[in-house]
Amino acid sequence: MKIFQREQRSLFGEILDWMLTPLLLLWPVSLALTWLVAQGLANKPFDRALEYNAHALAQLVTVAGDAVQFNLPQPASEILRADDSDIVYYQVIGPGGEFLSGERELPEPAADEVPLSGEVRLRDAEMRGIEIRVAYIWVRLPLPGTPMALVQVAETREKRSVLATEIIKGVMLPQFVILPLAVLLVWLALARGIQPLNQLEQRIRARKPDDLSPLDDRTVPLEVAPLVASVNDLLQRLSDSLATQKRFLADAAHQLKTPLAGLRMQADLAQREGTSTEELKRSLQQIGRSSIRATHTVNQLLALARAEGGGVAFARQPCDLARLTIEVVRDSVPRALDKHIDLGYDGAEPGTPGVALDGNPTLLKELVRNLLDNAINYTPSTAEKPGVVTARVLADTFGQVLLLQVEDSGPGVPEAERELVFQPFYRALGSEADGSGLGLPIVLEIARQHGAEVTLEDARPGQQPPGARFSVRFVARDVVAEG
């Protein structure tokens, strides 16, 4: 049973439920136990009086010759009948079951009860439809065979009921006052205890949209401190993400500014009067190169945005990495030939065990394409001395790890700069080679989306030029399925 039912769970109501619901459920149990205890307390003094009367009447049983006699003095009879609230009965039964004195209809003890001389026993009984309390005792007689007579004293339960009711009133009436006060105090205590949360909510609501500073966790309860720490961690990551986006947008604007400015300048030159045919041709060629550069930069920006958004709706399917890599290598051959690059594939064949993984084929092709473009762009090459770029896909013996490698014969990357090359625009700002500087960040993001690791090392350590080898380590599809 819940006192407060809400569609949205309330911490205040939840705590109040768990505190008050058991209290209200146990209250009837408390009433029942109080009634039983009150009955026991009410019985004790009156039971002692009955026991005393039973002992007193037992002393009046005498033997004259062989006859059992019971003589109740008038004062004693008046004392028994002096109770204004209850009716008192007594009964004396001889050793042979003969009635000697008192109330004939008073019920006798159970037939299977074993008599024990001198011990007063108590029981509840009913006579003429009225509940009574009975005290009885067996009296051993000085006759042959030591027979025993039975003496019983009984009374109605009116005084007992009145006393039990008074006890219950004395106990329960304060509870009717204390229980509402307890509920009120619990309510106030919870309201007071939850106040720091309300203050925290007000501080958050009062913040400006661009305020990502950490929340002050010194004034919050100890139990809420981990939540505030998590929120602060989220705010820090969000702040870092926004800062990265701002830098990215600034760099993107800078990268687009140069080709767009060139386009505008060449267009202005082409429109001038007196421009010769040769100058117009050069302007148009420059416009073409600038537009290609701007288009490439925009395409890379879109590819990076698509890769970073892959975690939102990431469609996975079985992919043959060897087949995808070979397809991208074939598509890149014309561009490699234009730059006198010897581009080839040296690795596992499509369909080989261990070359499959669960991933997005479009993003995986984008990853391979950017690795190849990076190698082609930064590998020096001439017709007399062509550069070499090789792609390969390797699977270990057990098919647990799938490795994609792209290596070149270029100058390599100094060890101090190997982490920097994965930052957007890093190479574009420091190199004369074609490219936007977004290819490797795209590779890193797509690899992250696929749970892969990207490493960079020398292709030929100790040789000059050392070349560069990019390795992307995936988890093979059979391992993913088992996991």
Order of alpha helices (4+ residues) and beta strands (2+ residues): alpha-beta-beta-alpha-beta-beta-beta-beta-beta-alpha-alpha-alpha-alpha-beta-alpha-beta-beta-alpha-beta-beta-alpha-alpha-beta-beta-alpha
